[in-house]
Amino acid sequence: MAMALNSAQSLRTVIDRSSLPFPAVRTFILASASPARRKLLAQAGITAQTIVSGVDESVVQAGDAGSLAGILAGLKARAVLAGLSAGGDTRAVDGVDALVLGCDSVLGFAGEILGKPESPDDATARWKAMRGRSAVLYTAHCLIDGATGEAVEETVATTIHFAEPSDAEIAAYVATGEPLDVAGSFTIDGLGGAFVTRLEGDHTNVIGLSIPTLRLMLARLNVPLVSLWSTP
Ligand SMILES: Nc1nc2c(ncn2[C@H]2C[C@H](O)[C@@H](COP(=O)(O)OP(=O)(O)OP(=O)(O)O)O2)c(=O)[nH]1
């Protein structure tokens, strides 16, 4: 018999989870201070606990943007897991070993590796160089199963095509402060979206965490993404 869904209920809340062939919901830890990543996980149905890794990104070097992001994502995830282990127990509050995800995003543009801008002047100079051109945003992901120590790593690239904002538009955008806190000095889901004409690839990857890729990484750890959907 089909159950009538009232407007407040989503399909998920009426499914009896015990009837699903999924393992118990695992605790999911996001090893990132990024509010954008946390929001992406929430929108994907995953209620993550946040533990900021504290990794000093400035001391890490690499030959290209994708490699740098990969090294940093791994350092962040492993630093958080080590912290949990150091506490004597990788179990999170519900007594189940946690899944830990570290991410890092950098922009590859004209042969340069660009993270967050150093200053408003840096953000301005970057925009004047990027406008009318394209760049590649790399987000690396390192997902570790705290129960087994098994790690899965993936780096995803999305090409961004920029519009041609005027000097006045760039000045107004930098003055908002938004470009100062994000890799590449732009967002696609905030004010910066006005200056991005086209993307080639996964848009969540640009924001900071590729949700379709996370689903495939979880599957490699035998954790169906849908098993993490939190019921309200
Ligand atoms: N909302 C939004 N945020 C973006 C976008 N592009 C990049 N970001 C943010 C996501 C990350 O918070 C930040 C990239 O810097 P990182 O990968 O180093 O992460 P963050 O320093 O924020 O935190 P973490 O190092 O992981 O603790 O830029 C975008 O299009 N939209």
The ligand as an SDF file (V2000), in Angstrom:
LIG
                    3D

 31 33  0  0  0  0  0  0  0  0999 V2000
   31.1130   28.4630   -1.6560 N   0  0  0  0  0  0  0  0  0  0  0  0
   32.1870   28.2680   -2.4530 C   0  0  0  0  0  0  0  0  0  0  0  0
   33.4000   28.0410   -1.8940 N   0  0  0  0  0  0  0  0  0  0  0  0
   34.4360   27.8250   -2.7490 C   0  0  0  0  0  0  0  0  0  0  0  0
   34.3110   27.8690   -4.1490 C   0  0  0  0  0  0  0  0  0  0  0  0
   35.5510   27.6210   -4.6770 N   0  0  0  0  0  0  0  0  0  0  0  0
   36.4080   27.4220   -3.6480 C   0  0  0  0  0  0  0  0  0  0  0  0
   35.7210   27.5350   -2.4910 N   0  0  0  0  0  0  0  0  0  0  0  0
   36.2420   27.4110   -1.1300 C   0  0  0  0  0  0  0  0  0  0  0  0
   36.1220   25.9880   -0.6370 C   0  0  0  0  0  0  0  0  0  0  0  0
   37.1940   25.9280    0.4030 C   0  0  0  0  0  0  0  0  0  0  0  0
   36.6570   26.3670    1.6330 O   0  0  0  0  0  0  0  0  0  0  0  0
   38.2290   26.9160   -0.0940 C   0  0  0  0  0  0  0  0  0  0  0  0
   39.4250   26.1990   -0.6770 C   0  0  0  0  0  0  0  0  0  0  0  0
   40.4510   26.2110    0.2600 O   0  0  0  0  0  0  0  0  0  0  0  0
   40.9520   24.8650    0.9620 P   0  0  0  0  0  0  0  0  0  0  0  0
   40.7240   23.7040    0.0560 O   0  0  0  0  0  0  0  0  0  0  0  0
   42.3070   25.1080    1.4830 O   0  0  0  0  0  0  0  0  0  0  0  0
   39.9380   24.6670    2.1900 O   0  0  0  0  0  0  0  0  0  0  0  0
   39.7870   25.5990    3.4710 P   0  0  0  0  0  0  0  0  0  0  0  0
   41.0380   26.3420    3.7310 O   0  0  0  0  0  0  0  0  0  0  0  0
   38.5420   26.4230    3.3160 O   0  0  0  0  0  0  0  0  0  0  0  0
   39.5030   24.5800    4.6530 O   0  0  0  0  0  0  0  0  0  0  0  0
   40.4310   23.3470    5.0580 P   0  0  0  0  0  0  0  0  0  0  0  0
   41.8290   23.6740    4.6410 O   0  0  0  0  0  0  0  0  0  0  0  0
   39.8960   22.1430    4.3120 O   0  0  0  0  0  0  0  0  0  0  0  0
   40.2350   23.2210    6.5420 O   0  0  0  0  0  0  0  0  0  0  0  0
   37.6340   27.6790   -1.1430 O   0  0  0  0  0  0  0  0  0  0  0  0
   33.0000   28.1270   -4.6910 C   0  0  0  0  0  0  0  0  0  0  0  0
   32.7870   28.1860   -5.9030 O   0  0  0  0  0  0  0  0  0  0  0  0
   31.9950   28.3000   -3.8080 N   0  0  0  0  0  0  0  0  0  0  0  0
  1  2  1  0
  2  3  2  0
  2 31  1  0
  3  4  1  0
  4  5  2  0
  4  8  1  0
  5  6  1  0
  5 29  1  0
  6  7  2  0
  7  8  1  0
  8  9  1  0
  9 10  1  0
  9 28  1  0
 10 11  1  0
 11 12  1  0
 11 13  1  0
 13 14  1  0
 13 28  1  0
 14 15  1  0
 15 16  1  0
 16 17  2  0
 16 18  1  0
 16 19  1  0
 19 20  1  0
 20 21  2  0
 20 22  1  0
 20 23  1  0
 23 24  1  0
 24 25  2  0
 24 26  1  0
 24 27  1  0
 29 30  2  0
 29 31  1  0
M  END
$$$$
